[in-house]
Amino acid sequence: MAERTLAEQLGGPVPEGIEALPEDRKRDLAEVLRQARHRQAQALGEAGEEGLRYVPALLRGAVRKAVGL
């Protein structure tokens, strides 16, 4: 799978200061951003699962489906 470019990850044009960086540094920054977003998504998923512990067991499946977990 092709990695997303920095502009794609930022959802718009790259700021001038970042655009001035050498290509290898921009690739490094894109990789660090990708890793951070992956960790964030993982942490959010874990938090969602942890929150389900407070939902009665019989309702967990329906709640999980409703919130997209």
Backbone torsions as a table, in degrees:
resi	resn	phi	psi	omega
1	MET	NA	133.8	179.5
2	ALA	-72.7	138.6	178.1
3	GLU	-75.0	147.6	177.7
4	ARG	-74.2	143.1	177.8
5	THR	-72.5	167.6	179.4
6	LEU	-61.3	-43.0	179.5
7	ALA	-62.6	-39.0	178.2
8	GLU	-65.3	-40.7	179.6
9	GLN	-67.6	-36.1	179.6
10	LEU	-79.5	-16.3	179.0
11	GLY	75.0	25.6	179.9
12	GLY	173.5	-167.2	-177.8
13	PRO	-65.9	148.1	178.6
14	VAL	-79.0	132.2	178.3
15	PRO	-56.5	151.0	-176.3
16	GLU	-53.2	-44.9	-177.9
17	GLY	-61.1	-37.4	178.5
18	ILE	-76.8	-38.0	179.4
19	GLU	-61.3	-28.1	-178.8
20	ALA	-75.6	-13.4	-179.8
21	LEU	-68.0	153.8	174.3
22	PRO	-62.8	154.3	-176.9
23	GLU	-55.8	-40.8	-178.7
24	ASP	-64.9	-34.8	178.0
25	ARG	-70.5	-37.2	177.3
26	LYS	-66.7	-37.1	176.0
27	ARG	-65.4	-41.5	177.3
28	ASP	-60.8	-44.4	179.7
29	LEU	-62.7	-41.9	178.1
30	ALA	-62.1	-39.8	179.7
31	GLU	-67.7	-41.8	178.7
32	VAL	-64.0	-41.0	176.9
33	LEU	-61.7	-44.2	179.5
34	ARG	-60.8	-44.5	179.9
35	GLN	-64.3	-42.0	-179.7
36	ALA	-64.2	-41.1	178.7
37	ARG	-66.9	-35.7	177.6
38	HIS	-64.4	-46.1	178.3
39	ARG	-62.6	-39.0	179.3
40	GLN	-64.4	-44.8	179.1
41	ALA	-62.7	-40.2	178.7
42	GLN	-64.3	-44.1	179.8
43	ALA	-64.7	-39.0	178.1
44	LEU	-65.6	-40.3	177.1
45	GLY	-62.7	-43.2	178.6
46	GLU	-64.7	-39.8	179.0
47	ALA	-64.7	-39.1	177.5
48	GLY	-62.7	-44.0	178.3
49	GLU	-65.0	-39.9	178.4
50	GLU	-63.3	-40.1	179.1
51	GLY	-63.7	-29.3	179.4
52	LEU	-67.2	-17.1	178.4
53	ARG	-63.9	-20.9	-178.6
54	TYR	-92.3	-1.3	177.9
55	VAL	-96.5	135.7	178.0
56	PRO	-53.2	140.9	-174.2
57	ALA	-52.8	-39.5	-178.2
58	LEU	-66.8	-22.4	-178.0
59	LEU	-98.3	-10.0	-173.5
60	ARG	-58.9	-41.7	179.9
61	GLY	-61.6	-45.0	180.0
62	ALA	-66.6	-41.4	179.1
63	VAL	-66.3	-43.2	178.5
64	ARG	-58.2	-43.9	179.7
65	LYS	-66.1	-41.3	-177.7
66	ALA	-65.4	-35.9	-178.0
67	VAL	-96.3	-1.6	174.8
68	GLY	80.6	32.0	177.6
69	LEU	-95.7	NA	NA
